[in-house]
Amino acid sequence: MLTVLGRADSSATARVMWALGEIGTPHQRRDWGGAFGGGDDPAYRALSPHGRIPAITREDGFSLWESGAIIRWLATTCPEAGLWPAGETARWQAEAWMDWSAALGRMIVPVRTAYRRQTPDPAELAKTIATAAETFAVLDVQLKDQTFVMGDQFSVADLALGVIVHRWFRIPDALERPDLPALEAWYRRLCARPAYQAHVVAKVSVRPQTIGMGA
């Protein structure tokens, strides 16, 4: 059985748990990182050299770190799940979207930082949301007139990007988010997937109740 070391509300851990849920691979998760500590343990550093989460281990001694690498490994070792799109060209395109997810993830950070402040500055919020929206719009264009990132087939590209987009749609309703209809339709389709609900929607939150919007 696989063991996932990582806290449930971590975006990176959520990607791996979501992938495992889609595949149906037997697994267990142990709280690790953040408030749970363990990142500096020598034994954990042997699994994850930089100490970040998640890492996975198996009874036979196999281990792997970095959520993107873990998702690729799962897709490759569980081909029956169909997480790699068919054809060499489509597979490399999916790889490119996976790598691009890091850029998308960076765009949501300043937005979350700005609106989590006790007294957010409205002008700063508007600017950071607008800047982030320019990058999210790239994905909106890709999703126009198709079901998933790579077309009709759910794939590793969706797994890499879906957690980040969940955080985008968790921006409080009090803030104006530019209309990205294809992105929103894709997000709704993801929300209809039980594994996404269990490991992303129910676990990964931006804690909007902590936001002080001021007078």
N, C-alpha and C positions, 0 to 999 in steps of 0.2 A: 504493500500500500504506500502511496505517496503521502508525505507530510509536507504541508506548506507552513513555513515560518513567516508570520507577518500579521499585523493587526488588521481587523476586518474593515476599518474605515480608511485604509490606505488605498489610493487610486491604483497603485501598482499591484498590490495584493488583490484588489477587486478584479482586475483584469484576469489574473491567473485563476481565481476562484470561479469567475464567470466562464472561462474556457473549460475548466474541469466540469462545471455544471452542464455545459452544452454537450460535452463528450460523454459524460456519465462515468468517468473514471473514478474508482473508489479512492477516497482520500480523507485526510483529516487536517485540520488547521490548528496551529498553536499560536496564541497571542505572542507577538514579538515586535520589538521596536517601539519607538515613541515612549509613552509612559510605562510600557512594559519592560523597557530596557533590553539588554542582551546584544545590542549591536556591537559592543566592544569586547564581548567574550571571545577569547582566543579560538575556542571551538567553532564559534559562528563565523569568525573571520576566515577560518579554513574553508568554510562553505561559500561565503560572500566576502571577497577580499576588501571591499570598501565599507562593509558593515551595514549596507542598506538592505531594505526588505523589498520584495520577498526573496526567499531561497526555498528550494524544494530538496527533499532527500528521499531516498528509497532504501528498503531493508538491505539491498545488495551493495550499498555503499555509493551508489550513483547520487550526484548532487548537481544542482544548476542554480545560477543566480541571474538576475535581470529579467523583468517580466516579459520583455519582447522575446528574448531568447527562449524562455520557458514556453511561451505560446507557440513559437516556431517548432520547438521540440515536440510539444503535444500534437500539433497538426501533422508532423511527420511520422510520429510513432503510432498515431491513431488515424490512419488514412481513411478508415470507414466513416469518420465524422465529416469528411468532405470540407475541411477548413482551408485547404489550398485550392484556389480556382484552377480549373482545367486549362492546360496549355502553358508552355514555358513563358510566353510573353505576358499572359495574365498573372502568372505567379510572380514575375519580377515587378509588375506594376503593383501588386499587393504588397510586396516587400517595400516598395518606395513609399506607399501610403503609411505603412507601419513606421518607417523611419521619420516621415514627416510629422507623425503624431507628437514627437518631441517639440517641434515648433509650435504646434497647436496648444500643447500643454503649457508652454511658456506664456502664451497670450492670456490665459485665464488667471494667472497668478496676480498681476497687478490689479485686476478687476476685483478679485476677492479681497486683496489687502485693502483696497480703497473703501469698499462698502462694509468691511468688518470693523472699521473704526467707530468709536463711540459717537463722534460727530462728523460723519463723512462730508466732504466738500462736494456740493452738487456739480460744480463745473469740472472738477477732477474726475468724478464718477462718469459723467457724460463723455469726457475725452477718452478715458481708459476703455469704456464699453465700445465706443465707436472704433477705436484702434483695434481692439480684439475682433470686432465684427468683420473687419476687412479680411482677416485671416480665416475666420469661420465661414465667410462667404465663398472661399475657395472650395471648401467641402460642399457647400450648398450647390455650387455649379456642378460638381462631380455627381451629386445625387439626383440631379434633375432628370425626371422621367425614368428613374430606375429604382429598384427596391432596396438594394444594398450598395455599398461602396464599389464593389466590383461587378455590379449588375444584378442578376436574379439570384445569385448564390451568396448566402451568408458566408463570410470568410474571416481570415486572420486580420484583414484590414478593418473590419467592423469591430473586432475585439480590441484592437489597438486604440481606436478612436472613440468608442462608445462611452467610456467612463469620463473622458474629458468633456464630451458634449453633455453628459448628465450634469456636470458642474455648471456649464453654460446655462442650461435651462433651470438650474436652481437659483439663478440670480433673482432676488426678490421682485415680486410683481410691481412693487412701488417704483422700480427703476425701469426706464424705457429701453427695451432691447430691440434693435433693428429687426425687421421682418425677414426671416430666411425660411421660406415655406418648405422647400425640399428637405432642409435640415430638420425642421420640426416634424415633418411627416415620417422621416426615417427614425427620429427619436421615439415617436409614438409606436412605431413598429418594434423597436427594440424593447420598449416597456411592456409589450405584449408577450415577450419571451420570458418564461418562468425563471430561467437561470439569471437573466438580467435583473428581474425584480428582486430575486433573493440575494444576489451578491453585489449589486450596484445600487439600485434604487433604495433598498432597505438598509444599506450599510454606509454608502458614501454620501455625506451631507455636508453642506457648507454652514450648518448651524445658523439659519437665518434669524432664529430667535435672539441671537446675541447682537444683532445689528441695531444701533441707535441712529435713527434717521433724523434726529433733531426736531426742532419745533417747526 
